[in-house]
Amino acid sequence: MSLENTLNIFTDERGLKRMKKASFMIALLLFVLSIVSACSGNTAEGDSNSTDSDSSDEAVETINLTWYYPVNVGGEITEVIDGYAEDFNNEEIEINGKKVTIEPIYSGNYDESMTKVQTAVANGKAPDMATLLSVDLFQLKDSIISLDDMIANDSEAQEMMDDFFPGFMQNSQAEGETWSVPFQRSTVLLYYNKDMFEKAGLDPEAAPTSWDEVVDYGEKLTNDDQWGIELPATISGYWIYQALALQNGDGNLMSDDGKEVYFDSEAAKGALQYWIDLSEEHQIMPEGVLDWNTVPTDFIEEKTGMMLSTTGNLTNVKNNANFEFGVAFLPGNERLATPTGGGNFYIFKDIEEERQLASMEFIKWVAEPERAAKWSIDTGYIATRQASYETPELKEYTDSFPQALTAMQQLEHAHKEISVYEQGKVIKILSDAIEAVINGADVEETLDEAQEQAETLLEPYN
């Protein structure tokens, strides 16, 4: 069609009618679009007052927190953690009008988790929070925040901190400041097989209370099919050793400021010699280095009548042992004693203040007395809040399973777990020394050498 013919269409009467009709349709379309646009704009600006839940959910901003969580004990704790994340994410907890959610990241055992966190921090990608060993405080101090200001400005946080067992705060504070929040905390317990006790002519309701009694009971329990006792040496074996050292004197393996260690003390050397004597002299424990995860399995499979292990294995043993078992305070020598143990929450420095506050909201939520009580029931860890033991659920549970009270009651005899600057390297020195002695090295010489190596590492801090 030529241009001339096209123009003729719009100049004749029929063409004018078509043009008027097209103009009307265009105007109508523009009017409808303007209404839709206006409605959309009003919904976005007024989402906090909207009664349409779908539109409101889409408009609310979210702070999705990352939480590094270690798996280092028996049982399926990840299912419990996943349940926490789901429950928390269904809550309407907000910071500055933004909904707070949590995403757990399973980062291996404690050592692997520490490595991953340090790598993330070094790469400028620090997590919002992490559950790491309470003893990692000095190693983490440059990467975490002091919580004191946050706690001072939050009455709920103050109430929470005041309710934690004092024994758990020993590794949560340093230099007069609070650096972490107790979460999955424990002590070392003596587990014993009541059925084996009865068969050996021992009172199934009376565990040994001294080192001498451990030897006596162990000799009665040991036969061709089973050992009297097992102590794990790998992973957290240094923690078991510290328990023995605490029982053997009135001091500890380190100073409170984390700048000195006392591996060469008489109490420390005597404790390690006792460990060796259990297998070499008394022959009530297998020779060689026993694995942290194998010892609970041996106990459950009735290959040993007694074991020293974390409170965190209590639910694992309860769910899998086909025999009656008991738990008791650790047997003492010079005194009854145990180190505390387990993990705390840390909040990291290189994240926005808004995310730090959001992290504390999750910590307060998970540490509520009822939830801490349920955590203890599900995992075997001690409920860190004193108020948890007044909740109906935990009262009912401990009435039917009194073993769950033992670790909490043992806190009366608890001491600070070994925590120093250069923690990872110092603990490796100590762990290597323990394993070397188990494999035949001399106790005195090995611990003297470990002391020298640790002092060299800590020298810059003194």
N, C-alpha and C positions, 0 to 999 in steps of 0.2 A: 504494500500500500504506500502511495506517495505521501509526502508531507502535506501537499495541498489537500488531498482527499481526507487526510486525518483531521486537519483544521476544519474542514467543511462539516465533519460530524458534530463538532462542538458549537458550530455557528447556526445550524438549523434548529428548529424547535425541539425536535426529538433529542438531539444531542444535549440541549440545555437541560432537559428533564433528567437525562442520565447523569449529568454533572451534578445537578442539585441532589439527586439521590445518593451519589457517591460521597459528596461532601457531608451529608447528614450521617452516613454510616461511619465515616472517619471520625467525626466529632463525637458520636456515641461511643465508639471504641476508646477514644482518648479519655472520655469521662469515666468509663468503667475502670480503665487502668489506673487513673488517678485515685479512685476510691480504694482499690486493692493496695496500692502503694502506701496510702495514708494509714490503712488498717494495719499493714505489716509494720510500719514504723512505730505506731502506738504500742503494739504488742512487745516489740523489742525493748522500748524504753520503759515500759511499765510491767516487766516480767515479775517483779517481786510482789505485785498486787494481783497478778493474774489468777483466776480460779481454774484455768485449764492446766491440769497437772502436766500433760505432755508438753505443752508449749513452755511452761515454767522450767521443767527439767532440762530442756534443750538450751534455755537461755542462761541458767545458773553456771557460773564458772566453777571449775574443780581444781583443787590442789591434790594431785595424786602423789602421795609420799612413797619413797622407796625405803624398804626396811630389809637390811641384810640380816639373815637369820642362820645360825649354825646348826648342824645336825651332828651330834657327837655322842649320843647315848642310845641305849636299847629302846625299842618300841617305836610306834609310828606317830611321832610327834607332829610331823608335817600335816597330818589330817586335822589336828587340833588347831594349828596355826592357820590353815586354810579356812577353818570355821570361824576363827576370830576375824580374819580379813573380810569374809562375807558378811558377818554380823555387823562389823563396824561400818562397812560401806553402805549398809542399809539404814544406818543412823543418819539423822539430819544434823550433823555437827559441822559448824561453819566457823571460818575465820574471815573477818572483813567481808562478809556476804558470800564467801566462796565455800562450797562444800568440800570437806576433807575426806579423802579416801586413802586406803593403804594397799600397797602391793608388796608382799613378801618375796624376797629373792633368796633362794636356798643356796648358800655359799660354801658348802662343805663343812668339815669340822672346824673347831675354833681356830686352829693354826691356819688353815686354808682361808677361812673367812677374814682373819686379820691381814693376811697377805693381799687378798682381793680389795679390802677396804683401803689399805695403804697405797696400792697401785691406783685405785680410783681417785684418791685424794691427790696423789702426785700428778695425775693427768688432768686435774681440774674438774673432775666429775664425781665429787664426794657424794655419797648417799645422804639422804636426810637424817637417817638414824641407823644404828646397827646394834645388835645384841652380840657383845664380845665379852671375853672374860673380864671379871671385875678387876683382876690384877693387871690388865693392860693399861691402866690409867696413866702411869708415868710415860709409857710408850706412845700414848695417844694425845698427850696434853697439848701439843702444838696444833692439833687438828680439830679439837672439840671445844665446846663452849663451857664455861662455868655456868651452872644453873641457878646460882644464888639470886641474881636480879629477877629472873623469871619467876622463881618461887616466891620471892618477897612481894611480887605484884599479883599473886594469884592465891587466893585463900584456899581454894580446893587443892592446889599443889602443896601448900603449907600443911594442910591436914594430912595429906598422903605421906609426906616425908616424916612427919611426927609419929606416924603409926607404924613405920617399918621397924622390925626388930633391930635393936642397937648393934647387934653382932654383924648385921649385913651392911651397916653404914661404915664400918671400919675400912673396907676397901672401896667405898664410894666417895670418900673425902680425902683431901690432902691439902696441906698448907692452909688450913682453915677454910677451904672452899669445897663445895659439893660439885662433883664432876660427872656423876652418873647416877642412875636410878636402879635399885635392885629389881630383878625380874625372876630369872630361873636360878634360884639359889639353893645351895645344898651344904651338907656336911658329909664326912666319911662315916659310914655305918658298918657295924659287924653284922653280917647276915649268917644265919645258921639253920641247918636242917634238923627240925625237931624229931623227925622219924629216925634219922641216923643217931641222934643223941640217945633216944630211947633204946635203940638196938645196942648201943655201946655201953649201956648202963649209966648214962648221964641224965640228969634232970632236964627234961625238954623245956622247962620254963625258966631255967637258970643258965644264962650265958656266962662265959668266963669274964672276969672283971680285971684281971691283971695279966702281965706278960707271962708269968709263971703258970697261971691257969691255962692260958692259951696252949702252952707246950703240953701240959698235962692232958687237957681235953684232946689236943691234936694226936697225941700218941694213942689214945683210946679209939679215936675215929679212923686212923690210918690202917688200911689193909691192902690186899692185892688188888682190890677193885676201886679203891677210893683214897683220896688224900685227906688229911686233917684240915688243911687251910690253904688258900691261895691268895697271893698279893700280886696285883698287876703292876708291871714295870714300864710298859710303853705308854705313849700319849700323855696321860696325866699321872704317871707313876711317881713323879716328883712330889705330887700332892699327897699320895699315900705315905711317902717317906717323910714329908714334913709332919704328918700326924704323929708318926713314931718319935721324931725329934722333939716335938712339943711335949709328948708324954714323958720324955726322958730327962727333962730339966725345967727350969723356970724361965727360960728365954725363948727366942724365936730364931729363925734362920736369917733374918734381915732386920734392919733398922726401920722405924716407921716412916722416915723420910725417903726411903728407897735408894739410899746412897751407899749402904754397906751390907755385906753378907757375912754369915758366920758358919760357913761350911766346915771349918776346921775345929769347931768347938767339941768338947768332950761329949756333950749331949748328942750332937750330930753324928759323931763317929760311932758312939755306942748304939745309936738307933740303926745305923746301916749294918753294924756287926750282928745285931739281933736278927735283922732280916735274913742275912746269910745263914745264920745258925739254924733258922727254921728248916732249911733244906739240907745243909751240910752236916750239922751236928745232930739235930733232933730228927731229921728225915721225916718230917710231917708235911712237907711241901715239895712239889716237883722242882728239880734243878732247872736252871736256865731262866731266860727272860720270858715272863708270862705276859701275854698280850692283854691290853685293856678290855677289848671286846670279847675275848675268848673266856676270860674268868667267869663272867656272869653265865655264859653258856655252859661251862663246866658245872657251875652250881645248879643250874636248872636241870641238867642231865644227870645230876647226882654223882658227879665225879669227884666232888669235894664236899666236906661237911660244913666248912665255914669259908667265908671270903670277906675281904674288905673292899667296899665299893661305894659309889656315890648314892646319895638319896635318890638321884634321878633315875636309878634302875629299879626303884621299888615297885612301880606299876608294872614294869616289864616282868619282874619275877612273880608278882602276884598273878598276872594273867597267864603265865606259862609254866609255873612249877606245879607238878602233880603230887605235891607233898606239903605237909604243914611246915611252915618256916617261921622263924622269929628274927627280929632285928633288935640290936642293943647298942648302948653307948660303946665306944671303942674302949677296949681294955687299957688300963693305965699302967705306968711304972712308977715314976716319981709323982705323977698326978694324972687325973683324967683330962684329956684334951683332944681337940680336933680343929683343924683349920676350916673356915668357911670356904665355899667354892661356888662355881657357877658363873652365870652371865648377868650383866647389867645393860641397861639402855644407855647409849651415848648419842648425843645430838651434835652434828658437825658444824664447824665454823663457817666454811665457805659456801653457805647457802643463804638465801634471803631470810630476813628476820621473820617474815610472814610464815615461811615454811618451818622455821624453828618453833614458833608458837604452835603451829599445827601439829608438829611432832609431839609436843608436850600434851596436846589434847588427846592424842592417841594413847600416850603413856598413862595418863590419868584414867582413861577409859579401861585399859587392859588391867590396871592395878586396883580397880575397885574391889572392895573386900569380897563381894560375892563371886566376882570373876576370878580373883586370886585363889579363892577357895576351890572353885571348880578346876582351875589349872593344877592345883596340888593333887586333886583326886585323879585327874586324867593322866598326869605325868609322874607323880611321885616326888616332885620337887616340893620344898617347903613353901607354904603360903607365906609370902613375905610380909603381909599386913597382919598385925596382931589382931585386928578386928575380924579377920577372916575366921578365926577359931571360935568366934561367937555366932557365926552364921548357922542357921538350922541345917543346911546341906552338909557342911563340914563336920558339925557335931554328930549328925547321924552316921556319916561315913566313918569317923574315928571311933564311934561306939561299936560299930560292927567290925572295924579293922584297926585295932589300937596301934598296930605297927606304924601307922601313918603319923602318930604323935611323937615317936621316939626322936626323930631328927630335930623337930622343933624344940623338944625338951633338952636336947643335948646342946642347944645354943648357949646354955648357961656355962658351958665349958669351952666355948668356941673362941678362936683367936684369928687374927688377921692372916689371910693367905699370903704367901710370899709374893711381893710386888716391888719391883725395883726399876730404875732406869735401865735401858738396854735389856728389857725383860726377856725378849725372845732369845737373845744370845746367852744371857746368864742362865736361863732355864735349860738351854741346850747343854751348857757346860755341866750343870748339875745332873741332868738326865743321862748324859754320856757317862758321867762318873758312876752313877748308880748301876747302869748296865755293865760297865767295865768290871765293877766289883762282883756283880752277880756271875760274870763270866770268868772270875778267878783272880782279878787284880787285888792288890793289898788295900785294905780300907784306909789306913792312915795315909799312905803315900798318895792315893788317888784323891782323897778329899783335900789334902794339903795343896796338891796341884790345882784342883778345881778352885780353891780359895784364891790362889795367886792369879789365875786366869781371870776370875771375876773382878778382883781388885784392880787389875789393869784396865778392864773395860769401864769400871766405875770411877776411875781416878779423875777424869775431867769434871765430874760433878761434885768433887770434894775440894 
